[in-house]
């Protein structure tokens, strides 16, 4: 099963990373829907099919300047 994140992948990736890195839970799949990435200041990075840990602090949900 792959969790459906809709347009909230920006926030869900932090939850998945926390569960795996901090709590030691299994890695899980997380859906990636890139159609809104241009609207975020720091969009999620996916390389070779894997979410990359963000370099910026925060929840990555800040909107980009119009």
mmCIF file as Biopython writes it, N, C-alpha, C and O atoms, coordinates in Angstrom:
data_model
#
loop_
_atom_site.group_PDB
_atom_site.id
_atom_site.type_symbol
_atom_site.label_atom_id
_atom_site.label_alt_id
_atom_site.label_comp_id
_atom_site.label_asym_id
_atom_site.label_entity_id
_atom_site.label_seq_id
_atom_site.pdbx_PDB_ins_code
_atom_site.Cartn_x
_atom_site.Cartn_y
_atom_site.Cartn_z
_atom_site.occupancy
_atom_site.B_iso_or_equiv
_atom_site.auth_seq_id
_atom_site.auth_asym_id
_atom_site.pdbx_PDB_model_num
ATOM 1   N N  . UNK A ? 1  ? 0.842  -1.169 0.000   1.0 0.0 1  A 1 
ATOM 2   C CA . UNK A ? 1  ? 0.000  0.000  0.000   1.0 0.0 1  A 1 
ATOM 3   C C  . UNK A ? 1  ? 0.889  1.234  0.000   1.0 0.0 1  A 1 
ATOM 4   O O  . UNK A ? 1  ? 1.897  1.285  0.704   1.0 0.0 1  A 1 
ATOM 5   N N  . UNK A ? 2  ? 0.513  2.217  -0.785  1.0 0.0 2  A 1 
ATOM 6   C CA . UNK A ? 2  ? 1.219  3.486  -0.825  1.0 0.0 2  A 1 
ATOM 7   C C  . UNK A ? 2  ? 0.266  4.561  -0.314  1.0 0.0 2  A 1 
ATOM 8   O O  . UNK A ? 2  ? -0.795 4.761  -0.906  1.0 0.0 2  A 1 
ATOM 9   N N  . UNK A ? 3  ? 0.614  5.262  0.771   1.0 0.0 3  A 1 
ATOM 10  C CA . UNK A ? 3  ? -0.279 6.310  1.277   1.0 0.0 3  A 1 
ATOM 11  C C  . UNK A ? 3  ? -0.544 7.369  0.217   1.0 0.0 3  A 1 
ATOM 12  O O  . UNK A ? 3  ? 0.376  7.826  -0.461  1.0 0.0 3  A 1 
ATOM 13  N N  . UNK A ? 4  ? -1.808 7.755  0.080   1.0 0.0 4  A 1 
ATOM 14  C CA . UNK A ? 4  ? -2.188 8.817  -0.849  1.0 0.0 4  A 1 
ATOM 15  C C  . UNK A ? 4  ? -2.059 10.145 -0.108  1.0 0.0 4  A 1 
ATOM 16  O O  . UNK A ? 4  ? -2.771 10.396 0.864   1.0 0.0 4  A 1 
ATOM 17  N N  . UNK A ? 5  ? -1.149 10.985 -0.576  1.0 0.0 5  A 1 
ATOM 18  C CA . UNK A ? 5  ? -0.902 12.235 0.126   1.0 0.0 5  A 1 
ATOM 19  C C  . UNK A ? 5  ? -1.566 13.418 -0.546  1.0 0.0 5  A 1 
ATOM 20  O O  . UNK A ? 5  ? -1.555 14.522 -0.003  1.0 0.0 5  A 1 
ATOM 21  N N  . UNK A ? 6  ? -2.143 13.209 -1.716  1.0 0.0 6  A 1 
ATOM 22  C CA . UNK A ? 6  ? -2.745 14.331 -2.420  1.0 0.0 6  A 1 
ATOM 23  C C  . UNK A ? 6  ? -1.718 15.420 -2.622  1.0 0.0 6  A 1 
ATOM 24  O O  . UNK A ? 6  ? -0.633 15.156 -3.140  1.0 0.0 6  A 1 
ATOM 25  N N  . UNK A ? 7  ? -2.029 16.615 -2.233  1.0 0.0 7  A 1 
ATOM 26  C CA . UNK A ? 7  ? -1.119 17.737 -2.411  1.0 0.0 7  A 1 
ATOM 27  C C  . UNK A ? 7  ? -0.288 18.009 -1.161  1.0 0.0 7  A 1 
ATOM 28  O O  . UNK A ? 7  ? 0.380  19.041 -1.088  1.0 0.0 7  A 1 
ATOM 29  N N  . UNK A ? 8  ? -0.311 17.125 -0.192  1.0 0.0 8  A 1 
ATOM 30  C CA . UNK A ? 8  ? 0.371  17.369 1.069   1.0 0.0 8  A 1 
ATOM 31  C C  . UNK A ? 8  ? 1.668  16.573 1.209   1.0 0.0 8  A 1 
ATOM 32  O O  . UNK A ? 8  ? 2.140  16.367 2.327   1.0 0.0 8  A 1 
ATOM 33  N N  . UNK A ? 9  ? 2.244  16.126 0.111   1.0 0.0 9  A 1 
ATOM 34  C CA . UNK A ? 9  ? 3.502  15.385 0.161   1.0 0.0 9  A 1 
ATOM 35  C C  . UNK A ? 9  ? 4.612  16.172 0.821   1.0 0.0 9  A 1 
ATOM 36  O O  . UNK A ? 9  ? 5.524  15.596 1.414   1.0 0.0 9  A 1 
ATOM 37  N N  . UNK A ? 10 ? 4.537  17.484 0.720   1.0 0.0 10 A 1 
ATOM 38  C CA . UNK A ? 10 ? 5.545  18.336 1.349   1.0 0.0 10 A 1 
ATOM 39  C C  . UNK A ? 10 ? 5.641  18.063 2.845   1.0 0.0 10 A 1 
ATOM 40  O O  . UNK A ? 10 ? 6.739  18.033 3.402   1.0 0.0 10 A 1 
ATOM 41  N N  . UNK A ? 11 ? 4.514  17.866 3.487   1.0 0.0 11 A 1 
ATOM 42  C CA . UNK A ? 11 ? 4.492  17.636 4.934   1.0 0.0 11 A 1 
ATOM 43  C C  . UNK A ? 11 ? 4.628  16.152 5.267   1.0 0.0 11 A 1 
ATOM 44  O O  . UNK A ? 11 ? 5.332  15.794 6.211   1.0 0.0 11 A 1 
ATOM 45  N N  . UNK A ? 12 ? 3.968  15.293 4.507   1.0 0.0 12 A 1 
ATOM 46  C CA . UNK A ? 12 ? 4.006  13.865 4.789   1.0 0.0 12 A 1 
ATOM 47  C C  . UNK A ? 12 ? 5.408  13.285 4.728   1.0 0.0 12 A 1 
ATOM 48  O O  . UNK A ? 12 ? 5.715  12.351 5.468   1.0 0.0 12 A 1 
ATOM 49  N N  . UNK A ? 13 ? 6.269  13.816 3.863   1.0 0.0 13 A 1 
ATOM 50  C CA . UNK A ? 13 ? 7.624  13.266 3.792   1.0 0.0 13 A 1 
ATOM 51  C C  . UNK A ? 13 ? 8.357  13.449 5.114   1.0 0.0 13 A 1 
ATOM 52  O O  . UNK A ? 13 ? 9.166  12.601 5.489   1.0 0.0 13 A 1 
ATOM 53  N N  . UNK A ? 14 ? 8.088  14.542 5.828   1.0 0.0 14 A 1 
ATOM 54  C CA . UNK A ? 14 ? 8.721  14.753 7.130   1.0 0.0 14 A 1 
ATOM 55  C C  . UNK A ? 14 ? 8.245  13.705 8.132   1.0 0.0 14 A 1 
ATOM 56  O O  . UNK A ? 14 ? 9.028  13.218 8.947   1.0 0.0 14 A 1 
ATOM 57  N N  . UNK A ? 15 ? 6.967  13.363 8.070   1.0 0.0 15 A 1 
ATOM 58  C CA . UNK A ? 15 ? 6.432  12.348 8.985   1.0 0.0 15 A 1 
ATOM 59  C C  . UNK A ? 15 ? 7.041  10.980 8.696   1.0 0.0 15 A 1 
ATOM 60  O O  . UNK A ? 15 ? 7.400  10.246 9.617   1.0 0.0 15 A 1 
ATOM 61  N N  . UNK A ? 16 ? 7.153  10.644 7.421   1.0 0.0 16 A 1 
ATOM 62  C CA . UNK A ? 16 ? 7.748  9.366  7.031   1.0 0.0 16 A 1 
ATOM 63  C C  . UNK A ? 16 ? 9.215  9.308  7.470   1.0 0.0 16 A 1 
ATOM 64  O O  . UNK A ? 16 ? 9.667  8.302  8.018   1.0 0.0 16 A 1 
ATOM 65  N N  . UNK A ? 17 ? 9.953  10.396 7.223   1.0 0.0 17 A 1 
ATOM 66  C CA . UNK A ? 17 ? 11.364 10.431 7.626   1.0 0.0 17 A 1 
ATOM 67  C C  . UNK A ? 17 ? 11.522 10.336 9.138   1.0 0.0 17 A 1 
ATOM 68  O O  . UNK A ? 17 ? 12.409 9.634  9.623   1.0 0.0 17 A 1 
ATOM 69  N N  . UNK A ? 18 ? 10.670 11.036 9.890   1.0 0.0 18 A 1 
ATOM 70  C CA . UNK A ? 18 ? 10.728 10.980 11.351  1.0 0.0 18 A 1 
ATOM 71  C C  . UNK A ? 18 ? 10.477 9.555  11.841  1.0 0.0 18 A 1 
ATOM 72  O O  . UNK A ? 18 ? 11.205 9.041  12.691  1.0 0.0 18 A 1 
ATOM 73  N N  . UNK A ? 19 ? 9.438  8.927  11.294  1.0 0.0 19 A 1 
ATOM 74  C CA . UNK A ? 19 ? 9.118  7.556  11.708  1.0 0.0 19 A 1 
ATOM 75  C C  . UNK A ? 19 ? 10.282 6.604  11.467  1.0 0.0 19 A 1 
ATOM 76  O O  . UNK A ? 19 ? 10.567 5.737  12.294  1.0 0.0 19 A 1 
ATOM 77  N N  . UNK A ? 20 ? 10.953 6.771  10.333  1.0 0.0 20 A 1 
ATOM 78  C CA . UNK A ? 20 ? 12.049 5.859  9.989   1.0 0.0 20 A 1 
ATOM 79  C C  . UNK A ? 20 ? 13.341 6.197  10.740  1.0 0.0 20 A 1 
ATOM 80  O O  . UNK A ? 20 ? 13.963 5.317  11.336  1.0 0.0 20 A 1 
ATOM 81  N N  . UNK A ? 21 ? 13.744 7.476  10.710  1.0 0.0 21 A 1 
ATOM 82  C CA . UNK A ? 21 ? 15.031 7.864  11.289  1.0 0.0 21 A 1 
ATOM 83  C C  . UNK A ? 21 ? 14.972 7.930  12.814  1.0 0.0 21 A 1 
ATOM 84  O O  . UNK A ? 21 ? 15.840 7.380  13.492  1.0 0.0 21 A 1 
ATOM 85  N N  . UNK A ? 22 ? 13.964 8.594  13.352  1.0 0.0 22 A 1 
ATOM 86  C CA . UNK A ? 22 ? 13.917 8.808  14.805  1.0 0.0 22 A 1 
ATOM 87  C C  . UNK A ? 22 ? 13.325 7.636  15.582  1.0 0.0 22 A 1 
ATOM 88  O O  . UNK A ? 22 ? 13.766 7.333  16.690  1.0 0.0 22 A 1 
ATOM 89  N N  . UNK A ? 23 ? 12.332 6.985  15.001  1.0 0.0 23 A 1 
ATOM 90  C CA . UNK A ? 23 ? 11.664 5.905  15.725  1.0 0.0 23 A 1 
ATOM 91  C C  . UNK A ? 23 ? 12.115 4.516  15.288  1.0 0.0 23 A 1 
ATOM 92  O O  . UNK A ? 23 ? 11.778 3.515  15.920  1.0 0.0 23 A 1 
ATOM 93  N N  . UNK A ? 24 ? 12.886 4.467  14.194  1.0 0.0 24 A 1 
ATOM 94  C CA . UNK A ? 24 ? 13.391 3.182  13.734  1.0 0.0 24 A 1 
ATOM 95  C C  . UNK A ? 24 ? 12.351 2.292  13.083  1.0 0.0 24 A 1 
ATOM 96  O O  . UNK A ? 24 ? 12.553 1.083  12.976  1.0 0.0 24 A 1 
ATOM 97  N N  . UNK A ? 25 ? 11.242 2.872  12.648  1.0 0.0 25 A 1 
ATOM 98  C CA . UNK A ? 25 ? 10.210 2.075  11.985  1.0 0.0 25 A 1 
ATOM 99  C C  . UNK A ? 25 ? 10.638 1.757  10.558  1.0 0.0 25 A 1 
ATOM 100 O O  . UNK A ? 25 ? 11.558 2.374  10.020  1.0 0.0 25 A 1 
ATOM 101 N N  . UNK A ? 26 ? 9.956  0.782  9.950   1.0 0.0 26 A 1 
ATOM 102 C CA . UNK A ? 26 ? 10.279 0.387  8.586   1.0 0.0 26 A 1 
ATOM 103 C C  . UNK A ? 26 ? 10.146 1.551  7.618   1.0 0.0 26 A 1 
ATOM 104 O O  . UNK A ? 26 ? 9.371  2.480  7.846   1.0 0.0 26 A 1 
ATOM 105 N N  . UNK A ? 27 ? 10.911 1.489  6.533   1.0 0.0 27 A 1 
ATOM 106 C CA . UNK A ? 27 ? 10.721 2.443  5.442   1.0 0.0 27 A 1 
ATOM 107 C C  . UNK A ? 27 ? 9.400  2.106  4.768   1.0 0.0 27 A 1 
ATOM 108 O O  . UNK A ? 27 ? 9.048  0.933  4.641   1.0 0.0 27 A 1 
ATOM 109 N N  . UNK A ? 28 ? 8.680  3.111  4.341   1.0 0.0 28 A 1 
ATOM 110 C CA . UNK A ? 28 ? 7.427  2.880  3.625   1.0 0.0 28 A 1 
ATOM 111 C C  . UNK A ? 28 ? 7.438  3.689  2.331   1.0 0.0 28 A 1 
ATOM 112 O O  . UNK A ? 28 ? 8.194  4.649  2.177   1.0 0.0 28 A 1 
ATOM 113 N N  . UNK A ? 29 ? 6.590  3.277  1.425   1.0 0.0 29 A 1 
ATOM 114 C CA . UNK A ? 29 ? 6.427  4.024  0.190   1.0 0.0 29 A 1 
ATOM 115 C C  . UNK A ? 29 ? 5.585  5.254  0.458   1.0 0.0 29 A 1 
ATOM 116 O O  . UNK A ? 29 ? 4.698  5.232  1.312   1.0 0.0 29 A 1 
ATOM 117 N N  . UNK A ? 30 ? 5.858  6.327  -0.268  1.0 0.0 30 A 1 
ATOM 118 C CA . UNK A ? 30 ? 5.069  7.548  -0.152  1.0 0.0 30 A 1 
ATOM 119 C C  . UNK A ? 30 ? 4.833  8.073  -1.549  1.0 0.0 30 A 1 
ATOM 120 O O  . UNK A ? 30 ? 5.769  8.281  -2.322  1.0 0.0 30 A 1 
ATOM 121 N N  . UNK A ? 31 ? 3.575  8.283  -1.858  1.0 0.0 31 A 1 
ATOM 122 C CA . UNK A ? 31 ? 3.195  8.789  -3.172  1.0 0.0 31 A 1 
ATOM 123 C C  . UNK A ? 31 ? 3.844  10.145 -3.436  1.0 0.0 31 A 1 
ATOM 124 O O  . UNK A ? 31 ? 4.023  10.943 -2.517  1.0 0.0 31 A 1 
ATOM 125 N N  . UNK A ? 32 ? 4.192  10.399 -4.685  1.0 0.0 32 A 1 
ATOM 126 C CA . UNK A ? 32 ? 4.775  11.684 -5.079  1.0 0.0 32 A 1 
ATOM 127 C C  . UNK A ? 32 ? 3.926  12.280 -6.183  1.0 0.0 32 A 1 
ATOM 128 O O  . UNK A ? 32 ? 3.761  11.676 -7.244  1.0 0.0 32 A 1 
ATOM 129 N N  . UNK A ? 33 ? 3.388  13.462 -5.936  1.0 0.0 33 A 1 
ATOM 130 C CA . UNK A ? 33 ? 2.567  14.173 -6.919  1.0 0.0 33 A 1 
ATOM 131 C C  . UNK A ? 33 ? 3.214  15.531 -7.134  1.0 0.0 33 A 1 
ATOM 132 O O  . UNK A ? 33 ? 3.045  16.434 -6.315  1.0 0.0 33 A 1 
ATOM 133 N N  . UNK A ? 34 ? 3.956  15.687 -8.231  1.0 0.0 34 A 1 
ATOM 134 C CA . UNK A ? 34 ? 4.774  16.888 -8.411  1.0 0.0 34 A 1 
ATOM 135 C C  . UNK A ? 34 ? 4.078  18.110 -9.003  1.0 0.0 34 A 1 
ATOM 136 O O  . UNK A ? 34 ? 4.739  19.127 -9.211  1.0 0.0 34 A 1 
ATOM 137 N N  . UNK A ? 35 ? 2.786  18.061 -9.281  1.0 0.0 35 A 1 
ATOM 138 C CA . UNK A ? 35 ? 2.175  19.162 -10.028 1.0 0.0 35 A 1 
ATOM 139 C C  . UNK A ? 35 ? 2.123  20.496 -9.277  1.0 0.0 35 A 1 
ATOM 140 O O  . UNK A ? 35 ? 1.872  21.526 -9.904  1.0 0.0 35 A 1 
ATOM 141 N N  . UNK A ? 36 ? 2.348  20.517 -7.974  1.0 0.0 36 A 1 
ATOM 142 C CA . UNK A ? 36 ? 2.337  21.779 -7.224  1.0 0.0 36 A 1 
ATOM 143 C C  . UNK A ? 36 ? 3.727  22.235 -6.780  1.0 0.0 36 A 1 
ATOM 144 O O  . UNK A ? 36 ? 3.851  23.229 -6.064  1.0 0.0 36 A 1 
ATOM 145 N N  . UNK A ? 37 ? 4.756  21.529 -7.191  1.0 0.0 37 A 1 
ATOM 146 C CA . UNK A ? 37 ? 6.098  21.824 -6.686  1.0 0.0 37 A 1 
ATOM 147 C C  . UNK A ? 37 ? 6.546  23.253 -6.949  1.0 0.0 37 A 1 
ATOM 148 O O  . UNK A ? 37 ? 7.304  23.805 -6.153  1.0 0.0 37 A 1 
ATOM 149 N N  . UNK A ? 38 ? 6.104  23.867 -8.033  1.0 0.0 38 A 1 
ATOM 150 C CA . UNK A ? 38 ? 6.501  25.245 -8.344  1.0 0.0 38 A 1 
ATOM 151 C C  . UNK A ? 38 ? 5.907  26.270 -7.381  1.0 0.0 38 A 1 
ATOM 152 O O  . UNK A ? 38 ? 6.338  27.423 -7.356  1.0 0.0 38 A 1 
ATOM 153 N N  . UNK A ? 39 ? 4.929  25.854 -6.598  1.0 0.0 39 A 1 
ATOM 154 C CA . UNK A ? 39 ? 4.266  26.780 -5.671  1.0 0.0 39 A 1 
ATOM 155 C C  . UNK A ? 39 ? 4.915  26.818 -4.283  1.0 0.0 39 A 1 
ATOM 156 O O  . UNK A ? 39 ? 4.525  27.625 -3.439  1.0 0.0 39 A 1 
ATOM 157 N N  . UNK A ? 40 ? 5.898  25.954 -4.047  1.0 0.0 40 A 1 
ATOM 158 C CA . UNK A ? 40 ? 6.550  25.900 -2.741  1.0 0.0 40 A 1 
ATOM 159 C C  . UNK A ? 40 ? 7.944  26.511 -2.791  1.0 0.0 40 A 1 
ATOM 160 O O  . UNK A ? 40 ? 8.654  26.388 -3.789  1.0 0.0 40 A 1 
ATOM 161 N N  . UNK A ? 41 ? 8.321  27.166 -1.709  1.0 0.0 41 A 1 
ATOM 162 C CA . UNK A ? 41 ? 9.654  27.767 -1.609  1.0 0.0 41 A 1 
ATOM 163 C C  . UNK A ? 41 ? 10.744 26.693 -1.681  1.0 0.0 41 A 1 
ATOM 164 O O  . UNK A ? 41 ? 11.751 26.867 -2.367  1.0 0.0 41 A 1 
ATOM 165 N N  . UNK A ? 42 ? 10.536 25.598 -0.978  1.0 0.0 42 A 1 
ATOM 166 C CA . UNK A ? 42 ? 11.494 24.496 -0.965  1.0 0.0 42 A 1 
ATOM 167 C C  . UNK A ? 42 ? 10.753 23.197 -1.288  1.0 0.0 42 A 1 
ATOM 168 O O  . UNK A ? 42 ? 10.401 22.447 -0.378  1.0 0.0 42 A 1 
ATOM 169 N N  . UNK A ? 43 ? 10.515 22.927 -2.557  1.0 0.0 43 A 1 
ATOM 170 C CA . UNK A ? 43 ? 9.747  21.730 -2.921  1.0 0.0 43 A 1 
ATOM 171 C C  . UNK A ? 43 ? 10.496 20.440 -2.598  1.0 0.0 43 A 1 
ATOM 172 O O  . UNK A ? 43 ? 11.725 20.412 -2.519  1.0 0.0 43 A 1 
ATOM 173 N N  . UNK A ? 44 ? 9.732  19.394 -2.415  1.0 0.0 44 A 1 
ATOM 174 C CA . UNK A ? 44 ? 10.318 18.077 -2.152  1.0 0.0 44 A 1 
ATOM 175 C C  . UNK A ? 44 ? 11.209 17.676 -3.318  1.0 0.0 44 A 1 
ATOM 176 O O  . UNK A ? 44 ? 10.884 17.911 -4.482  1.0 0.0 44 A 1 
ATOM 177 N N  . UNK A ? 45 ? 12.340 17.066 -2.978  1.0 0.0 45 A 1 
ATOM 178 C CA . UNK A ? 45 ? 13.256 16.564 -4.002  1.0 0.0 45 A 1 
ATOM 179 C C  . UNK A ? 45 ? 13.155 15.044 -4.039  1.0 0.0 45 A 1 
ATOM 180 O O  . UNK A ? 45 ? 13.284 14.369 -3.018  1.0 0.0 45 A 1 
ATOM 181 N N  . UNK A ? 46 ? 12.924 14.527 -5.229  1.0 0.0 46 A 1 
ATOM 182 C CA . UNK A ? 46 ? 12.901 13.083 -5.426  1.0 0.0 46 A 1 
ATOM 183 C C  . UNK A ? 46 ? 13.961 12.765 -6.468  1.0 0.0 46 A 1 
ATOM 184 O O  . UNK A ? 46 ? 13.920 13.280 -7.585  1.0 0.0 46 A 1 
ATOM 185 N N  . UNK A ? 47 ? 14.905 11.916 -6.098  1.0 0.0 47 A 1 
ATOM 186 C CA . UNK A ? 47 ? 15.982 11.516 -6.999  1.0 0.0 47 A 1 
ATOM 187 C C  . UNK A ? 47 ? 16.047 9.995  -7.044  1.0 0.0 47 A 1 
ATOM 188 O O  . UNK A ? 47 ? 16.105 9.335  -6.006  1.0 0.0 47 A 1 
ATOM 189 N N  . UNK A ? 48 ? 16.036 9.453  -8.243  1.0 0.0 48 A 1 
ATOM 190 C CA . UNK A ? 48 ? 16.077 8.006  -8.436  1.0 0.0 48 A 1 
ATOM 191 C C  . UNK A ? 48 ? 14.965 7.308  -7.667  1.0 0.0 48 A 1 
ATOM 192 O O  . UNK A ? 48 ? 15.163 6.227  -7.113  1.0 0.0 48 A 1 
ATOM 193 N N  . UNK A ? 49 ? 13.795 7.936  -7.637  1.0 0.0 49 A 1 
ATOM 194 C CA . UNK A ? 49 ? 12.636 7.341  -6.993  1.0 0.0 49 A 1 
ATOM 195 C C  . UNK A ? 49 ? 12.616 7.413  -5.480  1.0 0.0 49 A 1 
ATOM 196 O O  . UNK A ? 49 ? 11.815 6.731  -4.840  1.0 0.0 49 A 1 
ATOM 197 N N  . UNK A ? 50 ? 13.495 8.240  -4.888  1.0 0.0 50 A 1 
ATOM 198 C CA . UNK A ? 50 ? 13.597 8.320  -3.425  1.0 0.0 50 A 1 
ATOM 199 C C  . UNK A ? 50 ? 13.493 9.775  -2.987  1.0 0.0 50 A 1 
ATOM 200 O O  . UNK A ? 50 ? 14.169 10.649 -3.529  1.0 0.0 50 A 1 
ATOM 201 N N  . UNK A ? 51 ? 12.630 10.025 -1.990  1.0 0.0 51 A 1 
ATOM 202 C CA . UNK A ? 51 ? 12.582 11.362 -1.393  1.0 0.0 51 A 1 
ATOM 203 C C  . UNK A ? 51 ? 13.922 11.651 -0.734  1.0 0.0 51 A 1 
ATOM 204 O O  . UNK A ? 51 ? 14.467 10.793 -0.040  1.0 0.0 51 A 1 
ATOM 205 N N  . UNK A ? 52 ? 14.446 12.823 -0.937  1.0 0.0 52 A 1 
ATOM 206 C CA . UNK A ? 52 ? 15.698 13.230 -0.305  1.0 0.0 52 A 1 
ATOM 207 C C  . UNK A ? 52 ? 15.401 14.034 0.949   1.0 0.0 52 A 1 
ATOM 208 O O  . UNK A ? 52 ? 14.439 14.800 0.994   1.0 0.0 52 A 1 
ATOM 209 N N  . UNK A ? 53 ? 16.226 13.855 1.956   1.0 0.0 53 A 1 
ATOM 210 C CA . UNK A ? 53 ? 16.060 14.604 3.199   1.0 0.0 53 A 1 
ATOM 211 C C  . UNK A ? 53 ? 16.281 16.079 2.883   1.0 0.0 53 A 1 
ATOM 212 O O  . UNK A ? 53 ? 17.284 16.429 2.261   1.0 0.0 53 A 1 
ATOM 213 N N  . UNK A ? 54 ? 15.360 16.953 3.300   1.0 0.0 54 A 1 
ATOM 214 C CA . UNK A ? 54 ? 15.506 18.379 2.991   1.0 0.0 54 A 1 
ATOM 215 C C  . UNK A ? 54 ? 16.709 18.992 3.708   1.0 0.0 54 A 1 
ATOM 216 O O  . UNK A ? 54 ? 17.067 18.586 4.813   1.0 0.0 54 A 1 
ATOM 217 N N  . UNK A ? 55 ? 17.314 19.963 3.063   1.0 0.0 55 A 1 
ATOM 218 C CA . UNK A ? 55 ? 18.432 20.693 3.656   1.0 0.0 55 A 1 
ATOM 219 C C  . UNK A ? 55 ? 17.946 21.869 4.501   1.0 0.0 55 A 1 
ATOM 220 O O  . UNK A ? 55 ? 18.657 22.343 5.387   1.0 0.0 55 A 1 
ATOM 221 N N  . UNK A ? 56 ? 16.743 22.327 4.225   1.0 0.0 56 A 1 
ATOM 222 C CA . UNK A ? 56 ? 16.189 23.496 4.906   1.0 0.0 56 A 1 
ATOM 223 C C  . UNK A ? 56 ? 15.442 23.077 6.169   1.0 0.0 56 A 1 
ATOM 224 O O  . UNK A ? 56 ? 14.901 21.974 6.244   1.0 0.0 56 A 1 
ATOM 225 N N  . UNK A ? 57 ? 15.418 23.963 7.152   1.0 0.0 57 A 1 
ATOM 226 C CA . UNK A ? 57 ? 14.656 23.683 8.368   1.0 0.0 57 A 1 
ATOM 227 C C  . UNK A ? 57 ? 13.184 23.974 8.117   1.0 0.0 57 A 1 
ATOM 228 O O  . UNK A ? 57 ? 12.845 24.679 7.166   1.0 0.0 57 A 1 
ATOM 229 N N  . UNK A ? 58 ? 12.323 23.446 8.945   1.0 0.0 58 A 1 
ATOM 230 C CA . UNK A ? 58 ? 10.896 23.710 8.844   1.0 0.0 58 A 1 
ATOM 231 C C  . UNK A ? 58 ? 10.130 22.565 8.213   1.0 0.0 58 A 1 
ATOM 232 O O  . UNK A ? 58 ? 10.679 21.491 7.967   1.0 0.0 58 A 1 
ATOM 233 N N  . UNK A ? 59 ? 8.847  22.807 7.954   1.0 0.0 59 A 1 
ATOM 234 C CA . UNK A ? 59 ? 7.950  21.777 7.428   1.0 0.0 59 A 1 
ATOM 235 C C  . UNK A ? 59 ? 7.872  21.779 5.907   1.0 0.0 59 A 1 
ATOM 236 O O  . UNK A ? 59 ? 7.134  20.987 5.322   1.0 0.0 59 A 1 
ATOM 237 N N  . UNK A ? 60 ? 8.631  22.665 5.264   1.0 0.0 60 A 1 
ATOM 238 C CA . UNK A ? 60 ? 8.662  22.736 3.792   1.0 0.0 60 A 1 
ATOM 239 C C  . UNK A ? 60 ? 7.323  23.085 3.173   1.0 0.0 60 A 1 
ATOM 240 O O  . UNK A ? 60 ? 7.061  22.719 2.028   1.0 0.0 60 A 1 
ATOM 241 N N  . UNK A ? 61 ? 6.478  23.779 3.900   1.0 0.0 61 A 1 
ATOM 242 C CA . UNK A ? 61 ? 5.169  24.129 3.355   1.0 0.0 61 A 1 
ATOM 243 C C  . UNK A ? 61 ? 5.033  25.634 3.083   1.0 0.0 61 A 1 
ATOM 244 O O  . UNK A ? 61 ? 3.929  26.138 2.881   1.0 0.0 61 A 1 
ATOM 245 N N  . UNK A ? 62 ? 6.175  26.345 3.081   1.0 0.0 62 A 1 
ATOM 246 C CA . UNK A ? 62 ? 6.128  27.776 2.778   1.0 0.0 62 A 1 
ATOM 247 C C  . UNK A ? 62 ? 5.893  27.959 1.282   1.0 0.0 62 A 1 
ATOM 248 O O  . UNK A ? 62 ? 6.537  27.312 0.456   1.0 0.0 62 A 1 
ATOM 249 N N  . UNK A ? 63 ? 4.968  28.843 0.950   1.0 0.0 63 A 1 
ATOM 250 C CA . UNK A ? 63 ? 4.668  29.095 -0.460  1.0 0.0 63 A 1 
ATOM 251 C C  . UNK A ? 63 ? 5.729  29.992 -1.074  1.0 0.0 63 A 1 
ATOM 252 O O  . UNK A ? 63 ? 6.261  30.880 -0.407  1.0 0.0 63 A 1 
ATOM 253 N N  . UNK A ? 64 ? 6.034  29.765 -2.331  1.0 0.0 64 A 1 
ATOM 254 C CA . UNK A ? 64 ? 6.979  30.586 -3.067  1.0 0.0 64 A 1 
ATOM 255 C C  . UNK A ? 64 ? 6.357  31.943 -3.353  1.0 0.0 64 A 1 
ATOM 256 O O  . UNK A ? 64 ? 5.138  32.077 -3.454  1.0 0.0 64 A 1 
ATOM 257 N N  . UNK A ? 65 ? 7.222  32.954 -3.482  1.0 0.0 65 A 1 
ATOM 258 C CA . UNK A ? 65 ? 6.731  34.298 -3.824  1.0 0.0 65 A 1 
ATOM 259 C C  . UNK A ? 65 ? 6.098  34.259 -5.211  1.0 0.0 65 A 1 
ATOM 260 O O  . UNK A ? 65 ? 6.591  33.588 -6.117  1.0 0.0 65 A 1 
ATOM 261 N N  . UNK A ? 66 ? 5.023  34.973 -5.354  1.0 0.0 66 A 1 
ATOM 262 C CA . UNK A ? 66 ? 4.307  34.984 -6.650  1.0 0.0 66 A 1 
ATOM 263 C C  . UNK A ? 66 ? 5.068  35.726 -7.711  1.0 0.0 66 A 1 
ATOM 264 O O  . UNK A ? 66 ? 4.605  35.825 -8.847  1.0 0.0 66 A 1 
#
